[in-house]
Each structure stands twice: as structure tokens, then as C-alpha cells.
Amino acid sequence: MTAERTARVAERIRAEVMDLLLTGKIKDPATHGAVVHAVQVTADLRQARVYVRLDELEPSDARKKALMRGLGRAEGYIRREVGKRLELRYSPELTFLWDDTVERASRIEEILDEISKE
């Protein structure tokens, strides 16, 4: 598989999962407010890591856990829908992961501020 095709498929998966979340097709209330930040797909297109966040500024740990459990429960439905919409030979196995880039970026900024004050 070319890297270009892998990137295209990853972007399509991101768009389709976001569509399912935004249109309310996933009925689990724990998944409301979820945003798909990025998707990484393996070269053989059999597995995809879906990085999600909540649209809240600072969600509680309980809210994060509820979101991840809700997405875990809906994984089969999401996988089936993505497979139908993308018309791939194999529907990729989806793994939902919490996207912590915002927290890491703010921590780096804090460290840089501390260094600049010294």
C-alpha cells in the first residue's frame, strides 16, 4: 500500500466516524460531544487507531472514561458503517484512543514558562 493511499483512507475513516458522531447515529449518550482528532491506519488497512477528544475545555476523568466506554460499546456498529461507506475489501478494526496532545502541549508551555522565568 502506498503512503498516499493510507493517508487518504485514514482521512476518510476520520470523516465517516465524525459523521456518525455528529448526526446522532450512535445512540449512546456517552459519545455525545466526541471529536475525532486523527486516525492512523496500518499499511495493510486492517487496523486503524482513532484518536478522540471531547469538545469541552477540560473534561473530567469520569467523562473521558465514559466516552471511551461508549465508543468501545459502539465499535462494532462504527466498524460496520465505516466498512459499508468506504467499500474496502476488509473493514478495518478500530481502536479508540484518547488524544492527549492538548494536555501535552499545555504542559510543554508550562515548562517553557518556568525556564524563561529562571
N, C-alpha and C positions, 0 to 999 in steps of 0.2 A: 504494500500500500504506500502511496506517496504521502509525504508530509502534508502536501496541499489538500489532498482529499480527506485525510484525517482531520485537519483543521476545519474543513467545510462541514464534515459530518458532526464534529463537536459543536459547532455553532448552530447547526440545525437542531441538534438534540437540546441545546440550551433554549432555543426559541420555542420548541414544542413543549418542553416542560414548563416554561414560563406561561405559555398559552393555557395549558391545563390548569395551572395555579390561578391565573388571573380570571379565567372565565368561570371559575367555580365548579369545574367538572369533578374536582376532588372534593368530596363532601365532608371530609374530616375537618372540624373547626380548628384543630391544632395547626393545620397547614396554612391558615389564612395569614397573610402578611409576609409570606416567604418570597424571597427574591433569589433567582439563580444568578450567581456572580460569574461562574466559569464552569466549563466542562472539559475534562481531559479524557481522551479516548486512546485505547491501546492501538497499536499498528494494525492488528487484525480486526478491529472494530467490534470485538466481542465483549469488551468491558468499558464502562465509562464511569469516571468519578465526577459527581455533580456537586459543586461547591455552592452552598446556600447560606443566606443570611436572612435576618428579619428586617423589615423596613422601619423598625424602631431605632432610636438613637442608642440606647443602652438597654437591651433586653435582659431580663433576669435569667439566671441559670436554669430556673424551672421552666421558663418559656422556651429556652433553647432546647432543653431535653424533650419537652412536649412536642416541639416542631420535629425533631429528629425521629421520635417515636411515630408521629403521624406520617411522616414521609416513608418510614420503614413499613408501616401498615399498607400504604398506598403504592409501594414499589411495584408490585405485580401489575396493577392496573396501569401505572405510568409506563412501565416497560412495554406492555401490550399496545397501548396507544401510540407510543413513540415508534414501535416497530411497524404498525399499520401506516402511520403517516409518512415515515421515511422510506418505506418499501425496500428495506435492506434484506439480504438473504437471512441474516441472523439478527434478531433483536438483541441489542447489547444489554448485558447485565449492568444494572445501575447501582452504584454505591453512593449514598448521600453523605456528604461530609460538611461539617460546619466550617465556613470561611472565616478565618481569624485574621485576615490581612489588615483590617482596620485597627484591631487591637494591637497588633504588632507594630503598625506604623505609628500609632499614638505613643507606644512605649519607646520606640526609637526617638521620637521627637522629645519626649521627656528626658531621655538620657542625653541627647544633644543639648538641650537647655541647661541641664546640670553641668555639663562640660563647659559650656560657654560662660556660665556664671563663675566658674573657678578661675 
